[in-house]
């Protein structure tokens, strides 16, 4: 049932928020699977720049048709800039961890994010988190651990990076809820994609100054040549980031962050599906139990 937060005038729409966050993590998980498939062909900064350069004209066109009055510098733009910066930094920290961690260790560390979202909601927005809410968060995280099962030896100092990434994402979603709630989600997506382009161009320019001997790998390689298949991949990645960036804004504008954060765990379930489709990775019984825990956590979060 939608309710009005006493601290502001905007009504929550829980069914919309939950439906949108599930669609969002579906799109983002597919996008990340595509990035994994193409990581040998692209450097991450090239993906940042090109997918956003495809997304930005589409966002501008839709805004021009549906909300032309939003084609201006928005009010309180400092919060939008800060939110975009947090999200870009989130992806940078996460990708910096991947060369030094197994994927399971990095993902398990990153998916502490609903815990940070719940904690930050209580600290910064005054949301009251029920016992069921906390149980849902930890049940979801346990489900992630059962699916990924990182070994203790996989963790090292680089495991701090995806933890920082999780905190950055949590902070960005709290800003979405508390400071950017009245903003058009298309404007928030536009600002994020502009930030991706700025970060990608800046990083690529700096990397061009590095010695050739260290210019290799997913973070430091030169840009790859673009053919038809590469542009198709970039178009799919642009579609994923459009859905993901708009959806995250809509979801956290319309639902309590702690509740929506619990549904962020659905990313892992979709990742397992894409792993089966693209990489022939078949989940075992323990992984299946983990997915059941994640679903149960989402249901429990709705009852808090």
DORO-641308 format. One line per field, with one value per atom (N, C-alpha, C): residue in one letter; x, y, z. Coordinates in steps of 0.02 Angstrom, whole numbers, plus 32768, in hexadecimal, padded with zeros to 4 digits. Layout:
BEGIN
aa <- c(A,...)
c1 <- c(X,...)
c2 <- c(Y,...)
c3 <- c(Z,...)
//
This chain:
BEGIN
aa <- c(X,X,X,X,X,X,X,X,X,X,X,X,X,X,X,X,X,X,X,X,X,X,X,X,X,X,X,X,X,X,X,X,X,X,X,X,X,X,X,X,X,X,X,X,X,X,X,X,X,X,X,X,X,X,X,X,X,X,X,X,X,X,X,X,X,X,X,X,X,X,X,X,X,X,X,X,X,X,X,X,X,X,X,X,X,X,X,X,X,X,X,X,X,X,X,X,X,X,X,X,X,X,X,X,X,X,X,X,X,X,X,X,X,X,X,X,X,X,X,X,X,X,X,X,X,X,X,X,X,X,X,X,X,X,X,X,X,X,X,X,X,X,X,X,X,X,X,X,X,X,X,X,X,X,X,X,X,X,X,X,X,X,X,X,X,X,X,X,X,X,X,X,X,X,X,X,X,X,X,X,X,X,X,X,X,X,X,X,X,X,X,X,X,X,X,X,X,X,X,X,X,X,X,X,X,X,X,X,X,X,X,X,X,X,X,X,X,X,X,X,X,X,X,X,X,X,X,X,X,X,X,X,X,X,X,X,X,X,X,X,X,X,X,X,X,X,X,X,X,X,X,X,X,X,X,X,X,X,X,X,X,X,X,X,X,X,X,X,X,X,X,X,X,X,X,X,X,X,X,X,X,X,X,X,X,X,X,X,X,X,X,X,X,X,X,X,X,X,X,X,X,X,X,X,X,X,X,X,X,X,X,X,X,X,X,X,X,X,X,X,X,X,X,X,X,X,X,X,X,X,X,X,X,X,X,X,X,X,X,X,X,X,X,X,X,X,X,X,X,X,X,X,X,X,X,X,X,X,X,X,X,X,X,X,X,X,X,X,X,X,X,X,X,X,X,X,X,X,X,X,X,X,X,X,X,X,X,X,X,X,X,X,X,X,X,X,X,X,X,X,X,X,X,X,X,X,X,X,X,X,X,X,X,X,X,X,X,X,X,X,X,X,X,X,X,X,X,X,X,X,X,X,X,X,X,X,X,X,X,X,X,X,X,X,X,X,X,X,X,X,X,X,X,X,X,X,X,X,X,X,X,X,X,X,X,X,X,X,X,X,X,X,X,X,X,X,X,X,X,X,X,X,X,X,X,X,X,X,X,X,X,X,X,X,X,X,X,X,X,X,X,X,X,X,X,X,X,X,X,X,X,X,X,X,X,X,X,X,X,X,X,X,X,X,X,X,X,X,X,X,X,X,X,X,X,X,X,X,X,X,X,X,X,X,X,X,X,X,X,X,X,X,X,X,X,X,X,X,X,X,X,X,X,X,X,X,X,X,X,X,X,X,X,X,X,X,X,X,X,X,X,X,X,X,X,X,X,X,X,X,X,X,X,X,X,X,X,X,X,X,X,X,X,X,X,X,X,X,X,X,X,X,X,X,X,X,X,X,X,X,X,X,X,X,X,X,X,X,X,X,X,X,X,X,X,X,X,X,X,X,X,X,X,X,X,X,X,X,X,X,X,X,X,X,X,X,X,X,X,X,X,X,X,X,X,X,X,X,X,X,X,X,X,X,X,X,X,X,X,X,X,X,X,X,X,X,X,X,X,X,X,X,X,X,X,X,X,X,X,X,X,X,X,X,X,X,X,X,X,X,X,X,X,X,X,X,X,X,X,X,X,X,X,X,X,X,X,X,X,X,X,X,X,X,X,X,X,X,X,X,X,X,X,X,X,X,X,X,X,X,X,X,X,X,X,X,X,X,X,X,X,X,X,X,X,X,X,X,X,X,X,X,X,X,X,X,X,X,X,X,X,X,X,X,X,X,X,X,X,X,X,X,X,X,X,X,X,X,X,X,X,X,X,X,X,X,X,X,X,X,X,X,X,X,X,X,X,X,X,X,X,X,X,X,X,X,X,X,X,X,X,X,X,X,X,X,X,X,X,X,X,X,X,X,X,X,X,X,X,X,X,X,X,X,X,X,X,X,X,X,X,X,X,X,X,X,X,X,X,X,X,X,X,X,X,X,X,X,X,X,X,X,X,X,X,X,X,X,X,X,X,X,X,X,X,X,X,X,X,X,X,X,X,X,X,X,X,X,X,X,X,X)
c1 <- c(802B,8000,802C,801E,8046,803B,8070,8069,8092,8083,80A6,80D7,8115,8148,813B,813B,812C,815F,819B,81CF,81CB,81A2,819B,8156,8148,8105,80FB,812D,8129,8110,80E1,80C5,80EF,80F9,811B,80EC,810B,80E6,810D,80FF,8128,8125,80E9,80E9,8112,810D,8136,8180,8194,81DA,81F7,81D2,81EB,81F0,81BB,81BD,81F5,8201,8235,827A,8286,82C9,82DA,82A7,82B4,82C5,82A0,82B1,82F7,8307,8348,8382,837D,83B4,83B6,837D,837D,83A6,839B,83C0,840A,8419,845E,8484,8465,8487,8495,8466,8472,84AA,84AA,84E0,8524,8527,8567,857D,854C,855E,857B,855E,8579,85BE,85C8,860B,863E,8629,8656,8666,8634,863E,866E,866B,8691,86CE,86DD,8713,8756,875D,879B,87A0,8769,8767,8769,8754,874F,8775,8789,87A0,8764,8761,8726,8715,8747,8739,8718,8729,8708,86BE,86AE,8668,8645,8665,8648,8633,8662,8656,8624,862E,8606,85BE,85B4,856F,8548,8569,8546,853A,8568,855D,8523,8515,84DA,849B,84A2,8467,8451,8481,8471,8442,844D,841D,83D7,83D1,838F,836C,8392,8376,8360,8389,8378,8339,8333,82F9,82B9,82BC,8281,826E,82A1,8293,8275,828E,8275,822B,8218,81D3,81A5,81BD,8190,8194,81CE,81D6,820A,81FB,822D,8242,8217,8229,8262,8272,82AA,82EC,82EB,832A,834C,8361,8382,83A9,83D2,83F6,83C3,83BD,8389,8397,8362,8369,8392,83B8,83E1,840C,842B,8452,848F,84A4,84DD,84D1,8493,8484,8485,846F,8470,84B8,84E2,8529,854A,853B,8558,8541,8501,84E6,8509,8510,8530,8579,859B,85E1,85E8,85BA,85BC,85B3,8585,8577,85B1,85CE,8608,8642,864E,8683,8675,8636,8623,863D,862F,8645,8691,86B1,86FA,871A,8704,8720,8713,86D7,86C7,86F4,86FC,8725,876F,8785,87CA,87D8,87A5,87AF,87B5,8797,8791,87D4,8807,8847,8868,8856,8878,884D,880D,87E0,87BE,87AB,877E,873B,8715,86D5,86A6,86A9,867C,868C,86CD,86E0,86CB,86D6,86C3,8677,8651,8609,85ED,8609,85F1,85FD,8638,8646,8617,860B,85DF,8598,8580,853A,852E,855B,854B,8522,8516,84F8,84B4,8486,8447,8450,8485,8493,84A5,84CF,84E1,84A5,847B,843F,8412,8408,83DD,83FC,843D,845F,845C,846C,846B,8424,83F2,83AC,839C,83B3,83A6,83CD,840B,8436,8426,8419,8416,83D0,83A0,835D,832B,8341,8314,82E2,82EA,82BD,82C4,828C,828C,8290,82C2,82CC,82B4,8282,8266,8294,8284,82AA,82A6,826A,8264,828F,8296,82C0,8308,8323,8368,8371,833F,8343,8344,831B,8319,835D,837E,83BF,83F2,83F5,8428,8417,83D6,83C3,83D7,83CD,83E1,842C,8452,849A,84B2,8492,84A3,8495,845E,844F,8485,849F,84D5,8513,8524,855F,8558,851B,8510,8518,8504,850B,8554,8575,85B9,85EF,85E3,8612,865B,866C,86B2,86DD,8718,8745,876A,877A,879C,87DC,87FF,883D,8835,87F6,87EA,87ED,87E3,87DE,8824,8830,886E,885D,888F,8884,8858,885A,8831,87E6,87D5,878E,876E,8797,877D,875C,8775,875C,8712,86FB,86B3,8689,86A5,8681,8677,86AC,86A5,8670,8671,8640,85F9,85EF,85AD,8597,85C5,85B4,85A4,85C8,85BB,8575,8564,8521,84EB,84F6,84C5,84BC,84F4,84EF,84CA,84D6,84B3,8468,8454,840D,83EB,840F,83F3,83EA,841A,8412,83D6,83CD,8394,8353,8350,8313,830A,8340,8339,8341,836B,837A,8364,835B,834B,8307,82DD,829D,826F,8273,8246,8261,829E,82BC,82A0,829A,8286,82BC,82A8,82DA,8304,82E7,830D,8345,8339,836D,83A5,8394,83C6,83EF,83CE,83F2,841F,8407,842F,846E,8466,849F,84D2,84BA,84E7,850E,84EC,850E,8540,8530,8560,859E,8593,85CB,85F5,85D5,85FB,8629,860F,8637,8672,8665,869B,86D1,86BC,86EC,8712,86EF,8710,8742,8730,875D,879B,878F,87C7,87F7,87DB,8806,882C,8809,882A,8862,8858,888C,88C9,88BE,88F5,891A,88F4,8913,893E,892A,8951,8996,899F,89E0,8A0D,89F1,8A18,8A47,8A7C,8AA8,8A83,8A95,8A72,8A74,8AA8,8AB0,8A79,8A59,8A25,89DF,89DB,899A,897B,8960,893E,890B,88DF,88AD,886D,883C,87FA,87F9,882B,882C,885B,8891,88C6,88D3,88B1,88BE,88A6,88C3,88A9,8862,883F,87FD,8801,87CF,87CC,87AB,87BC,879A,8751,8725,86DD,86C5,86A9,8688,863E,861B,85D3,85C1,85E4,85D6,85E3,8619,862A,85F6,85DD,85A9,8568,8559,851E,8523,855E,8569,8562,857D,8578,8530,850A,84C3,849D,84AB,848B,849F,84DF,84F5,84D5,84CB,84AA,8461,8440,83FB,83F8,8429,842A,8436,8464,8472,8438,8414,83D8,83A4,8395,8362,837A,83BA,83D4,83D6,83ED,83F5,83B1,8382,833F,831A,8320,82FB,8311,8353,836A,834E,834D,8331,82E8,82C1,8279,826C,8291,8285,8292,82CC,82DE,82B9,829B,8270,822C,8217,81D3,81CE,8206,8203,823A,822F,8262,82A3,82DC,831B,8329,831A,8329,8301,82C2,8299,82B1,82BD,82D2,8317,8342,8384,8382,8351,834B,833E,8318,830A,8345,8376,83B4,83D7,83CA,83E8,83D2,8399,8382,83B5,83E3,8419,843D,8449,846F,8448,8407,83DE,83E1,83DB,83E0,8426,8459,849E,84A8,8488,848C,846C,8433,8411,843D,845B,8486,84C4,84DC,8516,8506,84C8,84B2,84AD,848F,8483,84C4,84ED,8528,8567,856D,85AC,85A3,8565,8556,8566,855B,8566,8524,8522,84E5,84E6,84B3,84B2,84A6,84C8,84BE,8489,847F,844A,8456,8496,84A4,8494,84A6,8496,844B,8426,83DD,83C1,83DC,83C7,83D4,840D,841D,83EA,83D5,83A3,8360,834E,8310,8314,834E,8356,834F,836A,8365,831C,82F7,82B0,828A,829A,8279,8289,82C7,82DB,82B1,82A7,827E,8237,821A,81D6,81D2,8203,8204,820A,8230,8239,81F8,81CB,818A,815D,816E,8144,815D,8194,81AF,8183)
c2 <- c(7FC5,8000,803E,806C,80A9,80D2,80F1,811C,815B,818D,81CC,81D3,81DD,81E8,822C,822E,826B,82A1,828F,82C1,82E2,82C8,82EA,82DC,82F9,82F8,82C1,8298,8268,8224,8207,81C7,818E,815B,811F,80F6,80D1,80A3,8062,8038,7FFC,7FCB,7FBB,7F8C,7FA5,7FE6,8002,7FFC,800F,800E,7FC8,7F96,7F51,7F37,7F42,7F2B,7F4A,7F8A,7FAD,7F97,7F8C,7F78,7F32,7F07,7EC4,7EC9,7EF3,7EFE,7F1D,7F4A,7F6C,7F3A,7F0F,7EE0,7EAB,7E9D,7E71,7E8F,7ECF,7EF0,7EF7,7F0C,7F15,7ED3,7E9E,7E5D,7E45,7E52,7E3F,7E6A,7EAA,7ED6,7EBF,7EAB,7E95,7E53,7E28,7DE9,7DF9,7E2B,7E3F,7E5D,7E84,7EA0,7E68,7E34,7DFC,7DDA,7DD3,7DB4,7DDC,7E1E,7E4A,7E69,7E56,7E78,7E6E,7E3A,7E31,7E5D,7E7D,7EA6,7EF1,7F05,7F4C,7F5C,7F9A,7FB4,7FD5,7FD4,7FEB,8033,805D,80A4,80AE,8083,8085,8074,8043,8032,806D,808B,80C5,80FB,810B,8143,8131,80FA,80EB,80D8,80B0,809E,80DB,8109,8145,8176,8179,81A3,818B,814A,812F,813F,813A,8143,818D,81BB,8201,821F,8216,8232,8216,81D6,81B9,81D8,81E5,8205,824D,8271,82B5,82B7,8287,8284,8277,8246,8237,8272,8292,82CD,8305,830F,8345,8339,82FA,82EA,82EA,82CD,82C2,82F8,8316,8347,837C,83A4,83D4,8407,8413,8443,842A,83E9,83CD,83D3,83EF,83F8,8439,843A,8473,8459,8484,8471,8469,842F,8424,8449,8453,8470,8440,845C,8434,8403,841A,83EE,83D1,83F0,83D6,838F,837F,833B,830A,8320,82F5,82E7,831B,8312,82E2,82EB,82BF,8278,826E,822B,820A,822F,8213,8202,822D,821F,81E1,81D7,819C,815C,815E,8123,8113,8147,813A,811E,813C,8122,80DA,80CA,8086,8054,8062,8033,8031,806A,806B,8041,8049,8022,7FD7,7FC7,7F80,7F61,7F83,7F67,7F66,7F95,7F94,7F56,7F3B,7F01,7EC0,7EBE,7E7F,7E5F,7E86,7E65,7E43,7E57,7E3E,7E0F,7E07,7DDB,7DAB,7D70,7D47,7D6A,7D5B,7D7B,7D6D,7D30,7D1F,7D48,7D52,7D79,7DC2,7DDE,7E24,7E2D,7DFF,7E06,7DFC,7DCD,7DC4,7E02,7E21,7E5F,7E97,7E9C,7ED1,7EC9,7E8B,7E81,7E84,7EA6,7EBF,7F00,7F17,7F5A,7F62,7F2F,7F3B,7F47,7F2A,7F38,7F81,7F9C,7FE3,800F,7FFB,8023,8026,7FED,7FEB,8015,800D,8033,807E,8092,80D9,80F6,80CD,80E4,80F6,80CC,80D9,8115,811D,8153,8197,8199,81D9,81F1,81C3,81D8,81CB,81AC,81A0,8168,8140,8108,80D6,80BE,808B,8046,8020,7FDE,7FAA,7F83,7F51,7F15,7EE9,7EAB,7E82,7E7F,7E5B,7E79,7EBC,7EDD,7EC7,7EC6,7EB0,7E67,7E3D,7DF5,7DEB,7E13,7E0D,7E1D,7E52,7E66,7E2E,7E13,7DE1,7D9E,7D8F,7D51,7D57,7D92,7D9C,7D95,7DB2,7DAE,7D65,7D40,7CFA,7CD4,7CE5,7CC6,7CD3,7D11,7D22,7CF9,7CF2,7CCC,7C83,7C67,7C21,7C18,7C49,7C44,7C4C,7C7E,7C8E,7C66,7C57,7C30,7C43,7C82,7C95,7C72,7C5E,7C3F,7C74,7C62,7C93,7CAC,7C82,7C95,7CC7,7CCD,7CFC,7D45,7D50,7D94,7DB0,7DED,7E10,7E5A,7E83,7ECA,7EE7,7EC9,7EE2,7ED7,7EAA,7EA0,7EDE,7F0E,7F4D,7F75,7F6C,7F94,7F88,7F48,7F3F,7F53,7F50,7F69,7FB5,7FD8,8020,802C,8002,8007,8000,7FD0,7FC6,8002,8020,805B,8096,809D,80D3,80CC,8090,8084,8092,807B,8088,80D2,80F7,813F,8160,8149,8165,8159,811E,810F,8135,8141,816A,81B1,81CB,820D,820F,81D9,81D5,81DD,81BC,81BD,8200,821B,8254,8298,829C,82DD,82E2,82A9,82AB,828C,8288,8265,8288,82CA,82F0,82F6,82DE,82E6,82B3,82C7,8299,8262,8221,81EC,81F0,820A,8212,8245,8278,82AA,828A,8261,823E,820F,81EB,81BF,81E6,821F,8249,8261,8279,8291,8259,821D,81E5,81D4,81D3,81C1,81F7,8236,826B,8261,824E,8241,8206,81D2,819A,81B2,81DD,81F6,821F,824B,8275,8249,8219,81ED,81C3,81A9,817F,81A5,81E1,820A,821E,8232,8246,820C,81D1,8197,8182,8182,8170,81A0,81E0,8212,8207,81F6,81E9,81A9,8176,8136,813E,816A,8175,8190,81AD,81C7,8193,8158,8124,8100,80E2,80BA,8080,8070,803B,7FF8,7FEB,7FAA,7F99,7FCC,7FBE,7FCC,7FDD,7FEC,7FAC,7F84,7F46,7F35,7F05,7EF0,7F1A,7F08,7F26,7F6F,7F83,7FC8,7FF5,7FDB,8006,7FFD,7FD0,7FC4,7FFF,8008,803A,8026,8056,8048,8017,7FEB,7FBA,7FD7,7FBB,7FCF,7FB8,7FDF,7FD1,7FB9,7F7C,7F61,7F59,7F38,7F2E,7F0A,7ED3,7EAD,7ED5,7EFD,7F26,7F5C,7F7A,7FAE,7F8E,7F52,7F2F,7F22,7F0B,7F00,7F41,7F77,7FB7,7FD0,7FC3,7FD6,7FB0,7F6F,7F48,7F61,7F72,7F8D,7FD0,7FF9,8039,802F,7FFD,7FEE,7FD9,7FAE,7F97,7FD0,7FFE,8035,8067,806E,8098,807D,803D,801E,8020,800F,800C,8050,8083,80C5,80E7,80DE,80F9,80D2,808F,8065,806E,8074,807E,80BE,80F3,8133,812C,810D,8105,80DB,80A4,8077,8098,80BA,80D8,8119,8136,8170,815B,811D,8107,80D3,80BF,808D,8099,8083,808A,8067,8088,806A,8026,801B,7FDA,7FA2,7FB0,7F7E,7F71,7FA6,7F9F,7F7F,7F90,7F73,7F27,7F0D,7EC4,7EA4,7EC6,7EAB,7EB2,7EDB,7EDE,7E9A,7E70,7E2D,7E03,7E15,7DEF,7DEE,7E1F,7E20,7DDC,7DBF,7D80,7D48,7D45,7D12,7D19,7D57,7D62,7D52,7D63,7D54,7D09,7CE1,7C99,7C83,7CA1,7C90,7CA1,7CDE,7CF1,7CC4,7CB0,7C83,7C41,7C28,7BEB,7BF4,7C2B,7C37,7C45,7C71,7C88,7C5E,7C43,7C23,7BDA,7BBE,7B79,7B6A,7B9B,7B92,7B7B,7B3D,7B20,7B24,7B44,7B49,7B06,7AFA,7ABC,7AC7,7A96,7A99,7AD2,7ADD,7B12,7B57,7B5F,7B9D,7BA8,7B71,7B75,7B8A,7B6F,7B84,7BCE,7BE5,7C2C,7C57,7C43,7C69,7C69,7C31,7C2E,7C5F,7C63,7C92,7CDA,7CE9,7D2D,7D40,7D11,7D1D,7D26,7CFC,7D02,7D45,7D5C,7D9C,7DD5,7DD2,7E05,7E04,7DC9,7DC4,7DDE,7DCB,7DE1,7E2D,7E4B,7E93,7EB8,7E9A,7EB9,7EB7,7E8E,7E85,7EAD,7ED3,7EF8,7F34)
c3 <- c(8000,8000,8000,7FD4,7FD1,800E,8027,8062,8058,807F,807A,80B3,80A3,80D5,80F6,8137,815B,8150,8136,812D,80E8,80BB,807B,805E,8026,800A,7FD7,7FCA,7F94,7FAD,7F89,7F9D,7F81,7FA9,7F91,7F64,7F36,7F0B,7F0C,7F3D,7F49,7F0E,7EF3,7EBA,7E7F,7E70,7E3A,7E4A,7E87,7E9A,7E96,7EAF,7EAF,7E68,7E40,7DFB,7DD3,7DDE,7DB8,7DCE,7E0F,7E24,7E0A,7E05,7DE9,7D9F,7D7A,7D33,7D2D,7D5C,7D5B,7D63,7D96,7DA1,7D6A,7D4C,7D11,7CDA,7CCB,7C96,7CA7,7CE5,7CF8,7CFA,7D11,7D12,7CCB,7C9D,7C57,7C3B,7C4B,7C34,7C4E,7C8D,7CA9,7C8A,7C79,7C57,7C12,7BF0,7BAE,7BB5,7BEC,7BF8,7C03,7C28,7C33,7BF1,7BC6,7B85,7B59,7B5F,7B32,7B53,7B92,7BB6,7B94,7B6C,7B47,7B0A,7AF8,7ABB,7AC9,7B05,7B16,7B55,7B5C,7B9C,7BBD,7BFF,7C22,7C12,7C08,7BFB,7BB7,7B88,7B47,7B4F,7B79,7B86,7BA7,7BD9,7BFB,7BC9,7B9B,7B6E,7B37,7B15,7ADA,7AEB,7B1F,7B2F,7B46,7B69,7B80,7B47,7B16,7ADC,7AB2,7AB5,7A94,7ABE,7AFF,7B2B,7B2E,7B2F,7B3B,7B07,7AC5,7A94,7A9D,7AAF,7ABA,7AF6,7B2B,7B66,7B55,7B30,7B1D,7AF1,7AC4,7A98,7AC0,7AED,7B15,7B42,7B60,7B89,7B5F,7B24,7AF9,7AE7,7AE0,7ACE,7B0A,7B42,7B7B,7BB1,7BB9,7BEF,7BDB,7BA7,7B8E,7BC3,7BF4,7C29,7C54,7C4F,7C75,7C51,7C14,7BEF,7C05,7C42,7C61,7C9C,7CB8,7CF5,7D2D,7D4B,7D7D,7DBE,7DE4,7E27,7E52,7E81,7EAF,7E89,7E52,7E28,7E4C,7E83,7EA8,7EBE,7ED2,7EE9,7EAF,7E74,7E39,7E24,7E26,7E16,7E48,7E88,7EBB,7EB2,7EA4,7E99,7E5D,7E26,7DEB,7DF9,7E1E,7E2F,7E59,7E89,7EB3,7E89,7E59,7E31,7E01,7DE3,7DB8,7DE1,7E1C,7E47,7E5D,7E67,7E7A,7E46,7E06,7DD2,7DCB,7DD3,7DCD,7E04,7E43,7E79,7E6E,7E57,7E4D,7E18,7DDF,7DAA,7DBC,7DE6,7DFD,7E27,7E48,7E73,7E4B,7E0F,7DEC,7DD8,7DC3,7DB3,7DEE,7E2B,7E67,7E91,7E7F,7EA4,7E75,7E8F,7E67,7E62,7E2D,7E23,7E5E,7E79,7EB1,7EEF,7EFD,7F37,7F2F,7EF3,7EE6,7EEB,7ECD,7ECE,7F14,7F3B,7F7F,7FAA,7FA0,7FC5,7FAF,7F6D,7F53,7F6C,7F70,7F83,7FCE,7FF1,8034,802E,7FF0,7FE7,8007,8007,802A,8075,8092,80D8,80E1,80B4,80B9,80AA,807A,806C,80A9,80C9,8105,813D,8147,817B,816D,812F,811E,8121,8111,8117,815F,818C,81D3,81EC,81D4,81ED,81D0,818E,816B,8159,8152,8140,8178,81AD,81E6,81DB,81A6,819C,81D5,81EC,8221,8200,8211,81F4,8226,8212,823F,8244,8273,827A,823A,821B,81DC,81A6,81A6,8175,817A,81B7,81C1,81B1,81C4,81B4,8169,8144,80FB,80DD,80F5,80DB,80E5,8122,812F,810F,8107,80E3,809A,807C,8037,802E,805D,8059,8061,808E,8096,8056,8034,7FF4,7FC1,7FC0,7F92,7FA2,7FE2,7FF6,7FE1,7FE9,7FD5,7F8A,7F63,7F1A,7F05,7F22,7F0C,7F30,7F71,7F9A,7F90,7F9C,7F97,7FCB,7FBA,7FE9,8011,804F,807A,805A,8037,8018,7FDF,7FC7,7F90,7FA8,7FE9,8002,8012,7FFE,800D,8013,8014,801E,7FE7,7FAB,7F74,7F7F,7FAE,7FBE,7FDB,7FF2,800B,7FD2,7F95,7F5D,7F4E,7F47,7F3C,7F78,7FB4,7FEF,7FE9,7FD2,7FC6,7F90,7F5C,7F26,7F41,7F6D,7F8B,7FB3,7FD9,8000,7FD3,7F9C,7F6D,7F4E,7F3B,7F1E,7F52,7F8E,7FC3,7FCE,7FD0,7FD8,7F9F,7F62,7F28,7F2B,7F42,7F46,7F7F,7FB5,7FEA,7FD1,7FAA,7F8C,7F5C,7F37,7F09,7F2F,7F68,7F91,7FB5,7FD0,7FFE,7FDB,7FA7,7F89,7F3F,7F1E,7ED6,7EC8,7EF9,7EF1,7EC0,7EBD,7E91,7E4A,7E3E,7DFC,7DCA,7D8C,7D57,7D51,7D54,7D4F,7D0E,7CD9,7C9B,7CA3,7CCB,7CD9,7D02,7D33,7D5B,7D2F,7D03,7CD5,7CA6,7C8D,7C61,7C85,7CC2,7CE9,7CF4,7D03,7D0E,7CCF,7C96,7C58,7C43,7C50,7C43,7C70,7CAE,7CDC,7CC4,7CA8,7C8C,7C53,7C28,7BF0,7C09,7C39,7C54,7C73,7C9D,7CBE,7C8B,7C58,7C26,7BFC,7BE8,7BC0,7BE9,7C28,7C53,7C5E,7C6E,7C7A,7C3B,7C02,7BC3,7BB2,7BC0,7BB2,7BDE,7C1D,7C4B,7C38,7C25,7C13,7BD4,7BA7,7B6A,7B79,7BB4,7BC8,7BE8,7BF7,7C19,7BE9,7C04,7BD9,7BB9,7B7C,7B57,7B7A,7BA2,7BC2,7BF3,7C0F,7C41,7C25,7BE5,7BC8,7BAB,7BD9,7BC4,7BFA,7BE9,7C19,7C15,7C3E,7C3C,7C51,7C78,7C91,7C6B,7C4F,7C34,7BEA,7BC9,7B82,7B58,7B1C,7AED,7AD6,7ABB,7AA1,7A67,7A62,7A2C,79EF,79B5,7977,7979,795A,795D,7918,7918,78DC,78EA,78BD,78C6,7906,7915,7952,7991,798E,79C8,79D5,799F,79A8,79C0,79AA,79C2,7A0D,7A22,7A6A,7A91,7A75,7A98,7A9B,7A67,7A68,7A9D,7AA5,7ADA,7B1F,7B27,7B67,7B76,7B42,7B4C,7B62,7B43,7B57,7BA0,7BB4,7BF9,7C2B,7C1A,7C48,7C49,7C12,7C11,7C41,7C39,7C65,7CAE,7CB8,7CFC,7D1E,7CFA,7D19,7D26,7CF8,7D03,7D38,7D34,7D63,7DAB,7DB7,7DFB,7E18,7DEF,7E06,7E18,7DEB,7DF8,7E36,7E3D,7E75,7EB8,7EBE,7EFE,7F0B,7ED8,7EE3,7EFF,7EF0,7F00,7F37,7F55,7F8A,7FBC,7FFB,802F,801B,8022,800B,8028,8069,8087,8065,8055,8033,7FEC,7FC7,7F82,7F7F,7FAF,7FB2,7FB8,7FDC,7FE2,7F9E,7F74,7F32,7F03,7F14,7EEC,7EEB,7F1D,7F1F,7EE3,7EC4,7E8A,7E52,7E53,7E21,7E1E,7E58,7E5A,7E37,7E43,7E22,7DD6,7DBE,7D76,7D5C,7D84,7D70,7D67,7D92,7D8B,7D49,7D38,7CF9,7CBD,7CBE,7C86,7C84,7CBF,7CC0,7C9F,7CA9,7C89,7C3E,7C28,7BE1,7BBB,7BD7,7BB2,7BC0,7BFC,7C0F,7C25,7C1C,7C2E,7C76,7CA2,7CEA,7D0A,7D21,7D3C,7D88,7DA7,7DF0,7E11,7E49,7E6E,7EA5,7ED0,7F02,7F33,7F46,7F76,7F58,7F18,7EF6,7EF0,7EE4,7EE1,7F24,7F5A,7F9C,7FA7,7F8F,7F95,7F71,7F35,7F0F,7F34,7F53,7F7A,7FB5,7FD6,800D,7FF5,7FBB,7FA0,7F92,7F74,7F67,7FA9,7FDB,801C,803D,8034,8051,8032,7FF1,7FD0,7FE9,7FF1,800A,8052,807B,80C0,80C5,8099,809C,8090,806A,805D,809A,80CB,8106,8142,8137,8170,8181)
//
